[in-house]
Amino acid sequence: MESEQFIFVANNLALDFVNTEVGVGEQYLDKLESAENVLEWLHAANLISTKQPEALPNLLPLAKELRAEMSQTIAHAKKGIGYETKCTNSILEKASPYPQIVWQENEKKFVINYNYAKLTAETLLQPIAHSFIHLLTELDFSLVKQCEADDCVLMFHDQTKSHRRRWCSMALCGNRMKAAAHRKRNQKKPLE
């Protein structure tokens, strides 16, 4: 799977991860069909370097469990209902990074790099879990929206000034829906 097939339109890492399930009905596609796909997504999201770690045996099931839990939590939170986040909390608990100070030559300054004592599925998925808790607790959750296109299930965090974003992206759905609405309006006009 090419990394170009992953969609990053959500303005939030956790929502982009949820968006690895796309389409509805016969158009449904799960872009995480293997541990290698998870690693490709992590690479496309700039969470791992080009030198990919070996696929860990529990990475795919844990990634899918996390994604499902995030989807359910978001759906419940949108209705004002709580949801137990066992998987997210487990990932956060088991993947504690330790900071190290590193000189960044190109920027001529010190930065903090977070490292892990051991590479596990939890350590690879931890940035997504952190993004998710940030989404739920620190951002305006009312601005988490689903694309208004009939055949699109992608979610996004609306960061526009007016907070009136309707589509996952203009290129993917916005232009298509606007063109369809234009055709529909023009079909209703009486012939002269």
C-alpha positions in Angstrom: 0.0 0.0 0.0 1.4 3.4 -0.9 1.4 6.1 1.8 -0.4 8.4 -0.7 -3.5 6.3 -0.2 -3.7 7.5 3.4 -5.8 10.5 4.0 -4.6 13.3 6.3 -7.4 15.9 6.3 -8.6 15.9 9.9 -6.2 18.5 11.5 -5.8 15.9 14.3 -3.6 12.8 14.3 -6.2 10.6 16.2 -9.0 11.5 13.7 -6.7 10.8 10.8 -6.1 7.4 12.3 -9.8 6.8 12.7 -10.1 7.9 9.0 -8.2 4.7 8.0 -11.6 3.2 7.6 -13.2 4.9 4.6 -16.3 4.5 2.5 -19.7 3.0 3.2 -21.4 -0.2 2.0 -19.7 -1.8 -0.9 -17.2 1.1 -1.0 -16.0 0.3 2.6 -12.2 0.0 2.8 -10.0 -0.7 5.8 -6.6 0.7 5.1 -5.1 -1.2 8.0 -5.1 -4.8 6.8 -1.6 -5.7 8.1 1.0 -4.7 10.6 3.0 -3.4 7.6 0.0 -1.1 6.7 0.1 0.3 10.3 3.8 1.0 10.0 3.2 2.6 6.6 0.6 4.9 8.2 2.9 5.7 11.1 5.6 6.6 8.5 3.2 8.7 6.4 2.1 10.5 9.6 5.8 11.2 10.4 5.7 9.2 13.6 8.5 6.9 12.6 11.5 7.4 10.4 12.0 6.0 7.0 13.8 3.1 8.6 10.8 1.2 9.7 10.9 -1.1 12.7 10.1 -4.7 12.2 6.3 -5.4 12.4 5.4 -6.5 15.8 3.0 -9.4 16.0 0.4 -7.6 18.2 0.6 -4.2 16.3 -2.3 -4.8 13.9 -4.8 -6.1 16.5 -3.8 -3.3 19.0 -4.1 -0.6 16.3 -7.5 -1.9 15.3 -8.7 -2.1 18.9 -7.5 1.5 19.5 -9.2 2.8 16.3 -12.5 1.1 17.2 -12.3 2.4 20.7 -11.6 6.0 19.5 -14.5 5.8 17.0 -16.9 4.6 19.7 -15.7 7.1 22.2 -16.1 10.0 19.7 -19.6 8.8 18.8 -20.6 8.6 22.4 -19.0 11.9 23.3 -20.9 13.6 20.5 -24.1 12.4 22.2 -22.8 13.6 25.6 -22.3 10.0 26.8 -19.1 8.6 28.4 -17.3 5.6 27.1 -14.6 3.4 28.7 -11.2 3.9 27.1 -9.3 0.8 28.3 -7.2 0.4 25.2 -6.1 4.1 25.1 -5.3 4.1 28.8 -3.4 0.8 28.5 -1.3 2.2 25.7 -0.5 5.3 27.6 0.4 3.3 30.7 2.7 0.7 29.0 4.6 3.1 26.7 6.2 5.6 29.0 8.9 7.6 27.1 11.9 9.1 28.7 13.2 12.5 27.5 16.7 13.1 26.3 18.3 16.4 25.3 19.7 16.4 21.8 21.5 19.1 19.9 19.8 19.8 16.6 22.6 21.0 14.3 20.3 22.3 11.5 18.4 24.6 13.9 21.4 25.3 16.2 19.5 24.5 19.4 18.8 21.8 21.9 15.5 19.9 21.6 13.9 17.1 23.6 13.7 13.7 22.0 11.5 11.1 23.6 12.8 7.6 23.6 11.5 4.3 24.8 13.4 1.6 26.7 11.8 -1.0 24.5 10.1 -0.9 21.1 6.5 -2.3 21.5 3.2 -1.9 19.7 2.2 0.4 22.5 5.2 2.7 22.0 4.4 2.9 18.3 0.7 3.8 18.9 1.3 6.1 21.9 1.4 9.4 19.8 -2.0 8.6 18.5 -3.3 7.9 22.0 -1.8 11.3 23.2 -3.5 13.1 20.3 -6.7 11.4 21.2 -6.7 12.5 24.8 -5.7 16.0 23.7 -8.7 16.0 21.3 -11.1 14.8 24.1 -9.9 17.0 26.9 -8.2 20.2 25.5 -9.8 21.0 22.2 -13.3 22.2 21.4 -14.9 18.8 20.9 -18.0 20.4 19.3 -15.7 21.2 16.3 -15.2 17.5 15.6 -17.3 16.9 12.5 -18.1 14.3 9.9 -17.9 15.1 6.2 -21.4 16.1 4.9 -21.0 14.1 1.7 -23.5 11.3 1.6 -20.9 8.7 0.8 -18.1 9.9 3.1 -17.4 8.9 6.7 -14.2 10.9 7.2 -14.0 13.0 10.3 -12.1 16.2 10.9 -11.5 18.9 13.5 -12.8 22.2 12.1 -10.2 24.8 12.5 -11.6 27.3 10.1 -12.1 30.8 11.4 -15.9 30.6 10.9 -16.2 27.0 12.0 -18.4 26.2 9.0 -16.3 23.6 7.3 -18.5 21.0 5.8 -16.3 18.6 3.8 -13.4 16.4 4.7 -11.6 18.3 1.9 -12.6 20.3 -1.1 -10.5 18.1 -3.3 -12.1 14.8 -2.0 -15.7 15.7 -1.4 -16.4 19.5 -1.5 -16.0 20.0 -5.2 -17.9 16.8 -6.0 -20.9 17.8 -3.8 -21.0 21.3 -5.1 -21.0 20.1 -8.7 -23.8 17.7 -7.9 -25.8 20.4 -6.2 -25.2 22.7 -9.2 -26.4 20.0 -11.7 -29.5 19.3 -9.5 -30.4 23.0 -9.5 -29.9 23.3 -13.2 -32.1 20.2 -13.9 -35.0 21.8 -12.1 -35.0 25.0 -14.2 -37.9 25.1 -16.7 -37.0 25.1 -20.4 -37.6 28.3 -22.1 
